[in-house]
């Protein structure tokens, strides 16, 4: 993301993600990365995979 030149809105707020990620790059890039790191730290790959698999059952 260091080469991104255009202001960009990230809107990943849907049922397929444990925690919605919403913000603007470059202004909120660090905040969004911290949110993603916290989610991964809390659930790990195994927990995130289980959450994704449960969604396909709905």
N, CA, C and O atoms as a GROMACS GRO file, in nm:
protein
  232
    1UNK      N    1   0.081  -0.120   0.000
    1UNK     CA    2   0.000   0.000   0.000
    1UNK      C    3   0.085   0.126   0.000
    1UNK      O    4   0.031   0.236  -0.006
    2UNK      N    5   0.214   0.113   0.006
    2UNK     CA    6   0.299   0.231   0.010
    2UNK      C    7   0.299   0.304  -0.124
    2UNK      O    8   0.332   0.423  -0.128
    3UNK      N    9   0.262   0.237  -0.233
    3UNK     CA   10   0.263   0.300  -0.364
    3UNK      C   11   0.125   0.349  -0.406
    3UNK      O   12   0.111   0.403  -0.516
    4UNK      N   13   0.025   0.332  -0.324
    4UNK     CA   14  -0.109   0.377  -0.359
    4UNK      C   15  -0.113   0.529  -0.367
    4UNK      O   16  -0.080   0.597  -0.269
    5UNK      N   17  -0.152   0.582  -0.480
    5UNK     CA   18  -0.151   0.727  -0.502
    5UNK      C   19  -0.289   0.790  -0.487
    5UNK      O   20  -0.300   0.907  -0.449
    6UNK      N   21  -0.395   0.716  -0.516
    6UNK     CA   22  -0.530   0.771  -0.513
    6UNK      C   23  -0.595   0.747  -0.378
    6UNK      O   24  -0.581   0.639  -0.321
    7UNK      N   25  -0.664   0.847  -0.324
    7UNK     CA   26  -0.740   0.825  -0.202
    7UNK      C   27  -0.841   0.712  -0.226
    7UNK      O   28  -0.909   0.710  -0.328
    8UNK      N   29  -0.850   0.618  -0.133
    8UNK     CA   30  -0.932   0.500  -0.152
    8UNK      C   31  -1.017   0.472  -0.029
    8UNK      O   32  -0.968   0.484   0.083
    9UNK      N   33  -1.142   0.437  -0.051
    9UNK     CA   34  -1.231   0.399   0.058
    9UNK      C   35  -1.238   0.247   0.063
    9UNK      O   36  -1.270   0.183  -0.037
   10UNK      N   37  -1.207   0.190   0.178
   10UNK     CA   38  -1.219   0.046   0.201
   10UNK      C   39  -1.349   0.024   0.278
   10UNK      O   40  -1.367   0.079   0.386
   11UNK      N   41  -1.438  -0.055   0.221
   11UNK     CA   42  -1.565  -0.085   0.287
   11UNK      C   43  -1.585  -0.236   0.286
   11UNK      O   44  -1.646  -0.291   0.195
   12UNK      N   45  -1.534  -0.300   0.389
   12UNK     CA   46  -1.548  -0.445   0.404
   12UNK      C   47  -1.640  -0.470   0.523
   12UNK      O   48  -1.599  -0.525   0.625
   13UNK      N   49  -1.762  -0.429   0.507
   13UNK     CA   50  -1.861  -0.442   0.613
   13UNK      C   51  -1.973  -0.532   0.561
   13UNK      O   52  -2.073  -0.485   0.508
   14UNK      N   53  -1.954  -0.663   0.577
   14UNK     CA   54  -2.055  -0.757   0.531
   14UNK      C   55  -2.055  -0.880   0.622
   14UNK      O   56  -1.975  -0.888   0.715
   15UNK      N   57  -2.141  -0.971   0.596
   15UNK     CA   58  -2.159  -1.087   0.684
   15UNK      C   59  -2.043  -1.186   0.677
   15UNK      O   60  -2.033  -1.274   0.762
   16UNK      N   61  -1.956  -1.174   0.579
   16UNK     CA   62  -1.849  -1.272   0.566
   16UNK      C   63  -1.721  -1.234   0.639
   16UNK      O   64  -1.619  -1.301   0.623
   17UNK      N   65  -1.725  -1.129   0.718
   17UNK     CA   66  -1.607  -1.089   0.794
   17UNK      C   67  -1.646  -1.075   0.941
   17UNK      O   68  -1.753  -1.023   0.972
   18UNK      N   69  -1.560  -1.121   1.030
   18UNK     CA   70  -1.592  -1.121   1.173
   18UNK      C   71  -1.611  -0.978   1.225
   18UNK      O   72  -1.705  -0.951   1.300
   19UNK      N   73  -1.524  -0.889   1.184
   19UNK     CA   74  -1.534  -0.749   1.226
   19UNK      C   75  -1.529  -0.661   1.103
   19UNK      O   76  -1.435  -0.671   1.024
   20UNK      N   77  -1.626  -0.575   1.084
   20UNK     CA   78  -1.624  -0.487   0.966
   20UNK      C   79  -1.501  -0.396   0.965
   20UNK      O   80  -1.460  -0.345   1.069
   21UNK      N   81  -1.445  -0.378   0.848
   21UNK     CA   82  -1.332  -0.287   0.830
   21UNK      C   83  -1.379  -0.176   0.735
   21UNK      O   84  -1.423  -0.203   0.623
   22UNK      N   85  -1.370  -0.054   0.781
   22UNK     CA   86  -1.417   0.059   0.702
   22UNK      C   87  -1.324   0.176   0.728
   22UNK      O   88  -1.298   0.210   0.844
   23UNK      N   89  -1.273   0.237   0.623
   23UNK     CA   90  -1.188   0.354   0.642
   23UNK      C   91  -1.127   0.400   0.512
   23UNK      O   92  -1.145   0.339   0.406
   24UNK      N   93  -1.054   0.508   0.521
   24UNK     CA   94  -0.992   0.568   0.404
   24UNK      C   95  -0.840   0.549   0.409
   24UNK      O   96  -0.776   0.561   0.513
   25UNK      N   97  -0.787   0.519   0.291
   25UNK     CA   98  -0.643   0.511   0.275
   25UNK      C   99  -0.603   0.638   0.201
   25UNK      O  100  -0.667   0.673   0.102
   26UNK      N  101  -0.504   0.708   0.244
   26UNK     CA  102  -0.403   0.671   0.343
   26UNK      C  103  -0.437   0.712   0.486
   26UNK      O  104  -0.368   0.668   0.578
   27UNK      N  105  -0.539   0.795   0.509
   27UNK     CA  106  -0.562   0.853   0.641
   27UNK      C  107  -0.583   0.750   0.752
   27UNK      O  108  -0.531   0.768   0.862
   28UNK      N  109  -0.656   0.644   0.725
   28UNK     CA  110  -0.689   0.547   0.830
   28UNK      C  111  -0.624   0.410   0.810
   28UNK      O  112  -0.665   0.311   0.870
   29UNK      N  113  -0.523   0.406   0.725
   29UNK     CA  114  -0.456   0.280   0.693
   29UNK      C  115  -0.404   0.209   0.818
   29UNK      O  116  -0.430   0.090   0.836
   30UNK      N  117  -0.333   0.280   0.902
   30UNK     CA  118  -0.275   0.218   1.022
   30UNK      C  119  -0.384   0.164   1.115
   30UNK      O  120  -0.367   0.057   1.175
   31UNK      N  121  -0.494   0.237   1.127
   31UNK     CA  122  -0.605   0.192   1.212
   31UNK      C  123  -0.665   0.062   1.158
   31UNK      O  124  -0.693  -0.030   1.235
   32UNK      N  125  -0.684   0.054   1.027
   32UNK     CA  126  -0.741  -0.067   0.967
   32UNK      C  127  -0.647  -0.185   0.979
   32UNK      O  128  -0.691  -0.297   1.006
   33UNK      N  129  -0.519  -0.163   0.960
   33UNK     CA  130  -0.421  -0.270   0.974
   33UNK      C  131  -0.420  -0.320   1.118
   33UNK      O  132  -0.412  -0.440   1.142
   34UNK      N  133  -0.428  -0.229   1.214
   34UNK     CA  134  -0.432  -0.268   1.355
   34UNK      C  135  -0.557  -0.350   1.386
   34UNK      O  136  -0.550  -0.447   1.462
   35UNK      N  137  -0.671  -0.313   1.327
   35UNK     CA  138  -0.794  -0.391   1.346
   35UNK      C  139  -0.777  -0.532   1.293
   35UNK      O  140  -0.813  -0.629   1.361
   36UNK      N  141  -0.723  -0.546   1.173
   36UNK     CA  142  -0.702  -0.678   1.115
   36UNK      C  143  -0.604  -0.760   1.197
   36UNK      O  144  -0.626  -0.880   1.216
   37UNK      N  145  -0.498  -0.698   1.245
   37UNK     CA  146  -0.400  -0.770   1.327
   37UNK      C  147  -0.463  -0.817   1.458
   37UNK      O  148  -0.435  -0.927   1.503
   38UNK      N  149  -0.549  -0.734   1.518
   38UNK     CA  150  -0.616  -0.773   1.643
   38UNK      C  151  -0.711  -0.890   1.620
   38UNK      O  152  -0.718  -0.980   1.704
   39UNK      N  153  -0.782  -0.889   1.509
   39UNK     CA  154  -0.874  -0.999   1.477
   39UNK      C  155  -0.794  -1.129   1.461
   39UNK      O  156  -0.831  -1.232   1.517
   40UNK      N  157  -0.685  -1.122   1.385
   40UNK     CA  158  -0.604  -1.242   1.363
   40UNK      C  159  -0.543  -1.289   1.493
   40UNK      O  160  -0.537  -1.410   1.519
   41UNK      N  161  -0.497  -1.196   1.575
   41UNK     CA  162  -0.436  -1.231   1.703
   41UNK      C  163  -0.537  -1.301   1.794
   41UNK      O  164  -0.502  -1.396   1.865
   42UNK      N  165  -0.661  -1.254   1.792
   42UNK     CA  166  -0.764  -1.312   1.879
   42UNK      C  167  -0.811  -1.449   1.831
   42UNK      O  168  -0.825  -1.541   1.912
   43UNK      N  169  -0.836  -1.464   1.700
   43UNK     CA  170  -0.897  -1.586   1.648
   43UNK      C  171  -0.799  -1.682   1.584
   43UNK      O  172  -0.822  -1.803   1.583
   44UNK      N  173  -0.690  -1.630   1.529
   44UNK     CA  174  -0.594  -1.714   1.458
   44UNK      C  175  -0.652  -1.768   1.328
   44UNK      O  176  -0.771  -1.751   1.301
   45UNK      N  177  -0.569  -1.831   1.249
   45UNK     CA  178  -0.614  -1.884   1.120
   45UNK      C  179  -0.722  -1.990   1.139
   45UNK      O  180  -0.820  -1.993   1.063
   46UNK      N  181  -0.706  -2.076   1.237
   46UNK     CA  182  -0.804  -2.183   1.260
   46UNK      C  183  -0.942  -2.126   1.294
   46UNK      O  184  -1.043  -2.170   1.239
   47UNK      N  185  -0.946  -2.030   1.383
   47UNK     CA  186  -1.073  -1.970   1.422
   47UNK      C  187  -1.139  -1.895   1.308
   47UNK      O  188  -1.261  -1.902   1.292
   48UNK      N  189  -1.059  -1.823   1.228
   48UNK     CA  190  -1.115  -1.750   1.115
   48UNK      C  191  -1.167  -1.847   1.008
   48UNK      O  192  -1.269  -1.821   0.945
   49UNK      N  193  -1.095  -1.957   0.988
   49UNK     CA  194  -1.140  -2.057   0.891
   49UNK      C  195  -1.273  -2.119   0.936
   49UNK      O  196  -1.363  -2.138   0.854
   50UNK      N  197  -1.285  -2.150   1.065
   50UNK     CA  198  -1.411  -2.206   1.117
   50UNK      C  199  -1.526  -2.107   1.098
   50UNK      O  200  -1.637  -2.148   1.062
   51UNK      N  201  -1.502  -1.979   1.120
   51UNK     CA  202  -1.607  -1.879   1.102
   51UNK      C  203  -1.650  -1.873   0.956
   51UNK      O  204  -1.770  -1.863   0.926
   52UNK      N  205  -1.554  -1.880   0.864
   52UNK     CA  206  -1.589  -1.878   0.721
   52UNK      C  207  -1.668  -2.002   0.683
   52UNK      O  208  -1.765  -1.993   0.608
   53UNK      N  209  -1.628  -2.117   0.735
   53UNK     CA  210  -1.699  -2.241   0.702
   53UNK      C  211  -1.841  -2.241   0.757
   53UNK      O  212  -1.931  -2.297   0.695
   54UNK      N  213  -1.862  -2.180   0.872
   54UNK     CA  214  -1.997  -2.173   0.928
   54UNK      C  215  -2.087  -2.086   0.842
   54UNK      O  216  -2.207  -2.112   0.833
   55UNK      N  217  -2.032  -1.985   0.778
   55UNK     CA  218  -2.112  -1.898   0.692
   55UNK      C  219  -2.168  -1.974   0.572
   55UNK      O  220  -2.279  -1.946   0.528
   56UNK      N  221  -2.093  -2.069   0.521
   56UNK     CA  222  -2.140  -2.143   0.403
   56UNK      C  223  -2.255  -2.236   0.440
   56UNK      O  224  -2.328  -2.281   0.351
   57UNK      N  225  -2.273  -2.266   0.567
   57UNK     CA  226  -2.382  -2.353   0.610
   57UNK      C  227  -2.515  -2.279   0.620
   57UNK      O  228  -2.621  -2.341   0.630
   58UNK      N  229  -2.508  -2.147   0.618
   58UNK     CA  230  -2.631  -2.066   0.633
   58UNK      C  231  -2.707  -2.058   0.503
   58UNK      O  232  -2.812  -1.994   0.497
   0.00000   0.00000   0.00000
